[in-house]
Amino acid sequence: MRMLLADQGQSWKEEAVTLDAWGQGTLKASCLFGQLPKFQDGDLILYQSNAILRHLGRSFGLYGKDQQEAALVDMVNDGLEDFIRHLGQHWGHVCPQEEGKAQYLKELPGHLKPFETLLAQNKSGQSFIVGGQISFADYRLLDLLLNQERLFPGYLNDFPLLSAYVARLRARPKLKAFLDSPEHVNRPISSRLKI
C-alpha cells in the first residue's frame, strides 16, 4: 500500500501500533475483524489488506484497462496471497526458523515460476505483470520480491525476467525515492518473522 501511494504521488498519515498497545486488546476489539491494517479514505473505513489494495487500484486506475485485465490482476493478487501463506507456513510460529528456511528455499523456485511465466507472456517480460500499465498487483509483487531479496540475496539469479522487472519498477522516480527513504529502509519485513 505504501509503495502504491508513494508511486502515485499521494501523501498519507500512518499510525504505528506497537505490539504492547495491540496486546492490551482495546484496539483489537475496535477492529472489524480483530486485525490490522485499518485504512480510512474520507468516510470509507476498510480492513483487510486485499480490500484496501483493490480499493486503491480502482481509485487510481491501477486495476487493468478492462475486465479481462482486471481478472488477471485479481489472479496475480490471489497467487501472491498463496505465496505469502506459504511463507508463513515455513516461518514464524509454524516451523523452527532454520528448518523452515531450508525447506522454503528449496520450494521458492516453484513459487516464483508462475510470475516469471506471466511476465514472459506479457510483452516478453518488458512490461508489467499484467497489461501495459502498472497495477496494484505489481506493487504487491514488488514488495514480496524485495523482501525476499533482503532475506536471500541473489535468489532471483535464475529468474532473469523477474530480476529485470524488480530493477525496472524500483527505478521509477517516486517509488525509488520512497524505497530509499529511512521510513522504508528501517521498517522490519514483518513483526512475525524472526529475522
Disulfide bonds with the S-S distance in Angstrom:
none
